[in-house]
């Protein structure tokens, strides 16, 4: 038996096939023919990759990792004309290093992510790339390899993560809006900790081409801004389907301010388990904001079930798969961009450190030990929770819950899963369910911001922003 035949047999065995010799030879002939056709496809090109990034924070709070010499502009007109913007460092921006907050690997893309193209087309002036927890793992903003990011509204409290630099850049007035990414709350948590607006869009509404998406079934890209109107304009600029991301869908509104001008009665549902899981002061502040806003509140039933466990299992397992496949999730997209694949391939050859190991290895071990059964069960729980959210939304316009369960915590408190749940326990469930969710500041307790999270039906992203505007402090 030839070496090629032996390899074909190995593939067949892995799939449970038992082909006779003549079928093996037919398959080999067909594979050789397909290889000749594949050789005619365009090569992806190359991207400069280094395992010794020459990057350091460029501002005193550690919000930025790389900036252009002058803000980059490509249009003088559009919904973001005159606005300064930034993007998180797991989103490709031509000519700037992309590190994902890690000092172990960096790639410098020659082209922009889809969302960067759209920000520039909308008139935004791109200042640079913002800091983040390394590889988007860690909800607090203190796990970047380039040092923790400082919260401008509470010096001894975390800014929230993993889009920590984006939240701080907005809260500190460095930019008008910044894009973050959200796997389990990474837009909404820094928005809550820094007292700004942040929206996790409907899964699929914002294209992810050019984004290092370590949790493809959970990840979204969305804006943080000082106010609801700016967040809406930024979301309208980047939203809508893109042919390079087959998971993307939907169209942005022609005028992003129109959906915010919602007249008439608005009813919001208040699911008690999210309030019971939150500190009393936080829960009371959110209830009070709803009571005094121009909305009608009603209790709704929505159990958390096993959704917290499902989130950790899905997120960590997909991280391992994504790295193992060099950043390509076959059949799902979103990314075949050269920069992202080069970055992820280099990451696979690099020791990513103890923090990353502790976040992903336990779930990877369980996935291997159970031959994927734990992941499948977690996905079933995610689907069940999605249906429960749909049912809770059936007779209301949106749900309102506290964004994070406590006031912004002090640095050094994120050691265990229970610690992390204080920040992402109320946010991660809606990554599993794929619903849009906006965080908006509604009060302050002991001088620290408290935010409400407004969750709407899928693709009713601007409805959540409109209702957030009614609740805003």
Phi and psi in degrees as a GROMACS rama.xvg file:
@    title "Ramachandran Plot"
@    xaxis  label "Phi"
@    yaxis  label "Psi"
@TYPE xy
-70.6325  163.075  UNK-2
-59.6481  -40.2088  UNK-3
-63.3153  -41.2976  UNK-4
-64.6462  -38.6055  UNK-5
-63.8065  -42.528  UNK-6
-65.2815  -38.5909  UNK-7
-63.4687  -38.4071  UNK-8
-62.1866  -41.1633  UNK-9
-62.3942  -42.5462  UNK-10
-64.0083  -42.4633  UNK-11
-62.0501  -42.8422  UNK-12
-60.9137  -40.3622  UNK-13
-63.393  -31.0171  UNK-14
-90.9244  -4.06121  UNK-15
82.5664  16.5642  UNK-16
-90.8794  150.836  UNK-17
-131.973  67.0049  UNK-18
-75.6099  143.52  UNK-19
-69.6702  169.217  UNK-20
-58.0694  -39.7249  UNK-21
-68.3384  -31.3713  UNK-22
-71.6521  -37.8878  UNK-23
-58.608  -45.7197  UNK-24
-66.9915  -38.0829  UNK-25
-61.5301  -43.7756  UNK-26
-64.4039  -37.5424  UNK-27
-64.5581  -44.292  UNK-28
-61.1059  -41.6079  UNK-29
-65.9892  -41.6399  UNK-30
-62.5946  -39.8494  UNK-31
-64.6116  -38.6705  UNK-32
-65.1175  -42.3507  UNK-33
-64.3843  -36.5105  UNK-34
-61.8281  -40.7728  UNK-35
-62.0175  -39.7931  UNK-36
-67.083  -41.933  UNK-37
-63.2353  -31.6544  UNK-38
-64.5079  -17.5911  UNK-39
-82.8584  -11.7165  UNK-40
-70.8731  151.914  UNK-41
-63.2888  140.377  UNK-42
-72.8934  151.524  UNK-43
-73.8398  -19.1385  UNK-44
89.6944  -176.23  UNK-45
-126.899  157.647  UNK-46
-135.964  139.946  UNK-47
-67.6311  124.402  UNK-48
-125.632  138.672  UNK-49
-134.844  149.23  UNK-50
-101.382  13.131  UNK-51
-137.075  71.7511  UNK-52
-61.5382  136.721  UNK-53
-95.8667  74.1186  UNK-54
-134.787  142.308  UNK-55
-154.119  152.16  UNK-56
-55.6325  140.327  UNK-57
-107.018  13.4315  UNK-58
-147.886  164.126  UNK-59
-68.1169  -24.6153  UNK-60
-91.4627  -3.32188  UNK-61
75.1831  21.7179  UNK-62
-75.6194  -34.2908  UNK-63
-109.688  139.904  UNK-64
-104.125  -25.6811  UNK-65
-154.963  139.808  UNK-66
-135.973  153.752  UNK-67
-76.1241  155.603  UNK-68
-58.7945  -39.0356  UNK-69
-133.134  146.421  UNK-70
-51.3461  135.159  UNK-71
-85.7202  122.113  UNK-72
-122.839  141.515  UNK-73
-131.565  -5.98969  UNK-74
-150.479  143.114  UNK-75
-98.5809  -2.38608  UNK-76
-126.286  163.868  UNK-77
124.878  173.166  UNK-78
-64.658  -17.5516  UNK-79
-110.331  15.6079  UNK-80
-56.4743  127.762  UNK-81
87.4393  -6.89087  UNK-82
-93.4173  141.328  UNK-83
-93.082  141.856  UNK-84
-137.196  161.236  UNK-85
-142.988  163.653  UNK-86
-132.473  149.352  UNK-87
-64.5958  152.704  UNK-88
-79.5454  17.5503  UNK-89
-110.402  16.8848  UNK-90
-119.126  130.444  UNK-91
-72.8161  129.723  UNK-92
-130.958  123.302  UNK-93
-54.6288  130.137  UNK-94
87.0008  -9.6467  UNK-95
-108.035  139.321  UNK-96
-63.1608  145.177  UNK-97
-117.22  114.826  UNK-98
-115.287  -14.3482  UNK-99
54.3021  33.4127  UNK-100
73.9337  11.1407  UNK-101
-109.54  140.438  UNK-102
-94.5414  14.8779  UNK-103
-97.6045  -21.9111  UNK-104
-158.288  147.817  UNK-105
-150.808  141.773  UNK-106
-125.729  144.821  UNK-107
-113.559  100.576  UNK-108
-70.9145  150.934  UNK-109
-95.9086  -8.72595  UNK-110
-134.712  168.681  UNK-111
-95.2173  152.524  UNK-112
-63.6627  158.55  UNK-113
-55.7462  -41.137  UNK-114
-69.2768  -30.9951  UNK-115
-69.5228  -43.3097  UNK-116
-53.7063  -43.3576  UNK-117
-72.6871  -37.508  UNK-118
-59.0553  -45.0814  UNK-119
-68.2735  -41.2096  UNK-120
-61.9628  -29.8088  UNK-121
-83.3498  3.98797  UNK-122
96.3199  1.74773  UNK-123
-68.7816  148.568  UNK-124
-104.625  111.037  UNK-125
-82.4171  115.549  UNK-126
-80.7023  -44.1912  UNK-127
167.187  -157.734  UNK-128
-109.499  138.172  UNK-129
-101.991  153.529  UNK-130
-66.5801  162.919  UNK-131
-162.556  157.411  UNK-132
-60.7942  137.407  UNK-133
-54.2366  128.318  UNK-134
55.9471  26.6031  UNK-135
57.1768  38.1154  UNK-136
-122.139  108.91  UNK-137
130.292  121.486  UNK-138
-90.006  8.85223  UNK-139
-111.848  -18.9905  UNK-140
87.8012  16.6682  UNK-141
-118.739  13.4271  UNK-142
-119.246  26.0086  UNK-143
-76.9409  140.034  UNK-144
-65.9178  -12.7814  UNK-145
-98.756  12.9962  UNK-146
103.576  155.09  UNK-147
-67.9633  155.368  UNK-148
-96.8437  138.404  UNK-149
-95.1298  133.477  UNK-150
-78.5384  119.933  UNK-151
-74.5343  -14.5183  UNK-152
-102.302  -7.30637  UNK-153
-159.753  98.4638  UNK-154
-60.656  -30.6861  UNK-155
-99.0591  8.28279  UNK-156
-115.88  150.044  UNK-157
-66.0395  150.977  UNK-158
-84.5577  -5.95681  UNK-159
84.8189  151.493  UNK-160
-143.481  177.422  UNK-161
-91.5791  -6.83853  UNK-162
-84.6365  48.7321  UNK-163
-62.4171  -46.6859  UNK-164
-62.9815  -35.8065  UNK-165
-66.857  -42.8256  UNK-166
-62.9793  -43.455  UNK-167
-69.9667  -39.9991  UNK-168
-60.0761  -37.9966  UNK-169
-73.5583  -49.0328  UNK-170
-62.7148  -31.0925  UNK-171
-86.5068  -1.40539  UNK-172
77.9915  14.7398  UNK-173
-73.57  -31.8905  UNK-174
-141.477  161.126  UNK-175
-79.4713  -33.0935  UNK-176
-151.624  152.365  UNK-177
-142.642  141.209  UNK-178
-84.1849  135.284  UNK-179
-118.987  179.829  UNK-180
-129.718  154.756  UNK-181
-140.086  110.433  UNK-182
-101.79  -31.8586  UNK-183
-149.084  12.8184  UNK-184
138.153  10.1524  UNK-185
-73.3076  -6.73374  UNK-186
-95.8129  -46.9574  UNK-187
-72.6768  -33.5991  UNK-188
-66.8108  -51.4981  UNK-189
-63.9776  -32.1127  UNK-190
-60.1367  -43.5822  UNK-191
-68.4832  -42.9264  UNK-192
-69.9888  -29.4341  UNK-193
-101.757  -1.11077  UNK-194
71.3478  38.4737  UNK-195
-125.491  179.013  UNK-196
-93.3108  138.791  UNK-197
-147.73  137.285  UNK-198
-123.572  129.37  UNK-199
-90.9059  110.518  UNK-200
-70.5223  169.336  UNK-201
-51.889  136.855  UNK-202
-59.4391  120.781  UNK-203
102.926  -14.0212  UNK-204
-72.2003  -33.9536  UNK-205
-108.895  123.85  UNK-206
-66.1202  146.943  UNK-207
-111.233  13.2854  UNK-208
-61.0994  127.879  UNK-209
86.8841  15.9791  UNK-210
-120.987  133.983  UNK-211
-79.8237  96.9491  UNK-212
-99.9556  89.5828  UNK-213
-74.2014  -15.8699  UNK-214
-130.251  75.0378  UNK-215
-56.0771  -34.5128  UNK-216
-79.6482  -9.3458  UNK-217
-112.452  -26.4702  UNK-218
-74.5095  140.959  UNK-219
-140.608  160.621  UNK-220
-113.557  137.828  UNK-221
-160.027  170.055  UNK-222
-94.0262  152.309  UNK-223
-116.03  142.717  UNK-224
-155.077  166.984  UNK-225
-73.2214  -23.2638  UNK-226
-146.83  166.922  UNK-227
-64.2069  -41.0528  UNK-228
-60.8054  -45.464  UNK-229
-66.2783  -39.6256  UNK-230
-61.2504  -39.8129  UNK-231
-65.6596  -42.5088  UNK-232
-64.9641  -38.5245  UNK-233
-68.2939  -40.896  UNK-234
-64.6852  -42.2765  UNK-235
-61.9295  -33.9028  UNK-236
-67.1428  -38.8466  UNK-237
-99.6051  -12.0373  UNK-238
-79.5404  164.907  UNK-239
107.578  157.251  UNK-240
-63.7727  150.867  UNK-241
-139.199  131.402  UNK-242
-63.4446  -20.1928  UNK-243
-80.6808  -9.98889  UNK-244
-123.933  98.2097  UNK-245
-66.9094  -8.98578  UNK-246
-89.2477  -5.87239  UNK-247
-84.2314  152.035  UNK-248
-159.099  164.913  UNK-249
91.1228  163.655  UNK-250
-126.657  140.699  UNK-251
-73.2725  157.014  UNK-252
-69.4121  149.44  UNK-253
-61.173  -39.0568  UNK-254
-124.344  108.92  UNK-255
-64.647  -14.4925  UNK-256
-84.5379  -19.6109  UNK-257
-58.866  -48.7439  UNK-258
-64.8143  -18.0638  UNK-259
-79.9841  -21.2447  UNK-260
-88.0934  56.7092  UNK-261
-86.1446  120.852  UNK-262
-97.4444  167.929  UNK-263
88.6867  -174.092  UNK-264
-75.6096  141.722  UNK-265
-125.244  130.12  UNK-266
-113.834  129.179  UNK-267
-117.32  141.685  UNK-268
-93.8732  142.883  UNK-269
-118.132  95.3652  UNK-270
-78.0498  115.384  UNK-271
-60.4916  -37.212  UNK-272
-56.7858  -31.6745  UNK-273
-71.909  -31.8352  UNK-274
-77.0688  -39.2102  UNK-275
-63.8552  -32.0332  UNK-276
-77.8355  -10.5193  UNK-277
-97.8847  156.545  UNK-278
-59.6183  148.693  UNK-279
-57.0983  -43.366  UNK-280
-65.0307  -38.2809  UNK-281
-69.5526  -47.8092  UNK-282
-59.417  -42.8897  UNK-283
-66.0857  -38.7686  UNK-284
-63.827  -39.8114  UNK-285
-70.4192  -42.3765  UNK-286
-58.8021  -43.279  UNK-287
-63.6238  -39.5567  UNK-288
-62.673  -39.9383  UNK-289
-67.3423  -41.9216  UNK-290
-61.3993  -33.0846  UNK-291
-96.7017  -2.66682  UNK-292
-89.5601  168.232  UNK-293
-83.6781  61.2821  UNK-294
-142.996  159.697  UNK-295
-107.299  130.101  UNK-296
-105.675  144.757  UNK-297
-146.433  144.291  UNK-298
-67.5792  143.779  UNK-299
-134.266  155.848  UNK-300
-92.473  124.994  UNK-301
-156.684  102.201  UNK-302
-86.6104  146.034  UNK-303
-76.4878  -29.5505  UNK-304
57.892  -134.543  UNK-305
-102.659  26.9903  UNK-306
-67.4061  -30.3324  UNK-307
-64.9665  -46.4713  UNK-308
-62.8159  -40.476  UNK-309
-60.1092  -40.4131  UNK-310
-60.0737  -50.9118  UNK-311
-63.495  -39.0956  UNK-312
-67.9827  -43.5092  UNK-313
-68.0769  -48.1355  UNK-314
-60.5629  -48.1995  UNK-315
-69.4354  -38.3933  UNK-316
-65.9473  -43.0666  UNK-317
-66.7655  -32.7221  UNK-318
-56.545  -49.3128  UNK-319
-62.189  -45.447  UNK-320
-61.3228  -43.6947  UNK-321
-62.0089  -44.8382  UNK-322
-66.526  -42.2518  UNK-323
-61.241  -31.266  UNK-324
-98.1394  18.6584  UNK-325
55.9637  36.1109  UNK-326
84.722  9.72812  UNK-327
-115.974  116.68  UNK-328
-97.8241  100.09  UNK-329
-62.0557  132.705  UNK-330
86.0301  -15.3408  UNK-331
-113.344  -19.3853  UNK-332
70.3613  -154.334  UNK-333
-89.8258  -2.97099  UNK-334
-129.801  126.396  UNK-335
-123.982  19.6867  UNK-336
-70.2445  140.924  UNK-337
-60.7311  -42.3478  UNK-338
-63.9154  -44.4186  UNK-339
-65.4208  -45.3638  UNK-340
-64.6527  -39.551  UNK-341
-64.6467  -41.5982  UNK-342
-63.0346  -48.1587  UNK-343
-68.2869  -38.7479  UNK-344
-60.8796  -40.7817  UNK-345
-67.1311  -35.3001  UNK-346
-61.4476  -35.8757  UNK-347
-64.4174  -25.3521  UNK-348
-95.326  10.0731  UNK-349
-123.404  140.558  UNK-350
-72.4001  114.463  UNK-351
-87.1495  -1.25171  UNK-352
97.5107  167.436  UNK-353
-65.9927  -37.6956  UNK-354
-60.5982  -46.8522  UNK-355
-66.1052  -43.2006  UNK-356
-57.2801  -45.9148  UNK-357
-66.9964  -27.617  UNK-358
-78.9212  -30.8439  UNK-359
-114.864  -26.4228  UNK-360
-65.5691  -40.3639  UNK-361
-57.531  -44.1717  UNK-362
-70.2272  -36.3366  UNK-363
-62.373  -39.3187  UNK-364
-62.9609  -47.0441  UNK-365
-61.8816  -38.8022  UNK-366
-61.8394  -43.6892  UNK-367
-68.5584  -41.926  UNK-368
-66.8926  -30.516  UNK-369
-105.664  8.8181  UNK-370
53.6401  40.9085  UNK-371
85.4433  -1.63789  UNK-372
-66.1001  -38.9606  UNK-373
-62.096  -41.3259  UNK-374
-63.0883  -44.3831  UNK-375
-61.2315  -41.2453  UNK-376
-65.9449  -37.763  UNK-377
-64.6962  -39.5251  UNK-378
-64.6507  -37.9932  UNK-379
-63.9744  -38.0973  UNK-380
-65.3254  -38.17  UNK-381
-61.9834  -42.4704  UNK-382
-64.9535  -40.9057  UNK-383
-64.2158  -40.3121  UNK-384
-67.6951  -38.1636  UNK-385
-56.2932  -42.1837  UNK-386
-67.6811  -36.8828  UNK-387
-65.6491  -37.7961  UNK-388
-65.9758  -44.438  UNK-389
-56.9295  -41.6052  UNK-390
-66.4344  -39.5716  UNK-391
-65.3228  -29.3506  UNK-392
-87.238  -4.89668  UNK-393
-58.2557  -36.4371  UNK-394
-117.38  14.4422  UNK-395
-133.786  164.842  UNK-396
-81.4951  -29.6374  UNK-397
-164.83  166.536  UNK-398
-104.736  148.915  UNK-399
-128.432  128.315  UNK-400
-142.604  164.133  UNK-401
-61.7834  141.056  UNK-402
-68.1898  -56.1336  UNK-403
-115.75  156.754  UNK-404
-81.8136  -15.0461  UNK-405
-132.317  175.39  UNK-406
-66.475  159.457  UNK-407
-50.9553  123.935  UNK-408
-76.9544  164.379  UNK-409
-71.1328  160.833  UNK-410
-63.0941  152.275  UNK-411
82.7031  15.3178  UNK-412
-104.047  -4.11343  UNK-413
-94.5664  76.6672  UNK-414
-104.122  -39.8762  UNK-415
-118.088  171.409  UNK-416
-60.3651  -40.3985  UNK-417
-61.1057  -38.1892  UNK-418
-61.7138  -45.7388  UNK-419
-65.1993  -30.7632  UNK-420
-66.1315  -22.7316  UNK-421
-62.4049  -28.8965  UNK-422
-95.0994  -42.1403  UNK-423
-110.762  3.40702  UNK-424
-62.7284  -30.8781  UNK-425
-94.747  -11.3995  UNK-426
-101.236  -44.4876  UNK-427
-57.7401  -34.5628  UNK-428
-54.6513  -31.9063  UNK-429
-86.0112  -8.57847  UNK-430
-73.7971  -39.9355  UNK-431
-64.841  -37.2772  UNK-432
-86.2711  -15.0569  UNK-433
74.5195  14.6393  UNK-434
-83.6927  151.288  UNK-435
-71.6125  145.473  UNK-436
-147.866  126.226  UNK-437
-111.417  131.486  UNK-438
-99.5045  132.824  UNK-439
-138.814  134.491  UNK-440
-69.1359  132.763  UNK-441
-124.716  -13.1193  UNK-442
-168.966  179.095  UNK-443
-138.371  141.871  UNK-444
-127.234  123.603  UNK-445
55.1604  34.9026  UNK-446
78.1833  5.0699  UNK-447
-109.86  142.998  UNK-448
-70.3319  144.09  UNK-449
-122.327  133.325  UNK-450
-125.143  148.61  UNK-451
-101.305  149.365  UNK-452
-111.385  125.068  UNK-453
-106.629  119.097  UNK-454
-113.318  128.857  UNK-455
-123.112  175.359  UNK-456
-61.2588  155.745  UNK-457
-57.8509  136.456  UNK-458
67.4055  13.7982  UNK-459
-102.683  43.768  UNK-460
-59.4972  -42.2235  UNK-461
-74.9963  -21.7074  UNK-462
-64.1247  -42.4212  UNK-463
-64.0216  -36.6048  UNK-464
-67.642  -40.7451  UNK-465
-62.0331  -45.5355  UNK-466
-68.7284  -36.0994  UNK-467
-58.7396  -36.8306  UNK-468
-62.5082  -32.1407  UNK-469
-71.8217  -28.1195  UNK-470
-89.8882  -17.9229  UNK-471
-58.2259  141.059  UNK-472
